């Protein structure tokens, strides 16, 4: 018997069977956040609602703006040289010097030690995420970083990259595709975004991309809306886009009606539901320019509604009929 | 010399003094500050969980 020795396969698994991956790319509205963990650090897989927004690398799909983020252990060097820019008071704070922005979180409001800090150049091209040891699970020489590709870090980064580089803004709105027309349903918490997503989405009148956060992006003279991985109570997070047709601001009422709004009325309703970095004039200016474009070029309505699908469907026929 | 008399032009609207109007911006809801639920087991669930592992910020 002539037995030919077969070459022994080299195992691709890490010695300690550490889960996670060395790099992953979160893609929302053409903005790709490329997180890399380096030699020792692996990145924990995000929650299920992220699944359609993830890739192994930016090259695996369409990508308009890429941000390279390195995940490391430790703290931001020389924080004493930074000037304060904005402080939420308890959740996170922003400081800066001539070259970089630094975002810091706190473990608890009464504890100044950051859970993670994030530095990024002023052009929002590349940065580092410094993680405290509380974020890691260690096994041998490998470390698994948890809660990195996750709210609030990813959303915070996306809001600022969108304003700085992408002619895009994040809106506190649900968004549905009604016969190829993108319709936004905006409002603060409790306005009914998830409710309307269920009522219209479950009945098949619309395909909802998100029930809580929509990214709006400008391409020349048009706006498109994109689903995001940050759903609301209805759990809708679809990685699709559709050209914008109109925006509705939600209001609870006893009867369902659709009322056109004047520009000044739109402004008053739009600003509170738009993620605008007010504390940085250039970024805020970019976001406000997009808001102005939306107000000038797209019809806006106040949608008063009671949660009965039949009423809503009759109102929304207006959007499906108009091409 | 012809006298300009703007007051007699047709269609002129009466002057209305500009008014300042203020409204809240709901920064808690749009600047990745707050959240409604927390991810169990992260160990960072204080008065505000945004720094920890919370996720859902829904309406």
Interface residues (C-beta under 8 A of the other chain):
Chain A: X47 X88 X90 X91 X92 X105 X106 X107 X108 X109 X110 X115 X134 X146 X147 X150 X151 X152 X155 X156 X159 X170 X172 X187 X188 X189 X190 X191 X192 X193 X194 X211 X212 X213 X230 X231 X232 X233 X234 X268 X271 X272 X273 X274 X275 X276 X277 X278
Chain B: X21 X23 X24 X25 X26 X27 X29 X30 X31 X32 X33 X34 X35 X36 X39 X42 X43 X44 X46 X47 X48 X50 X51 X52 X53 X54 X55 X56 X57 X58 X59
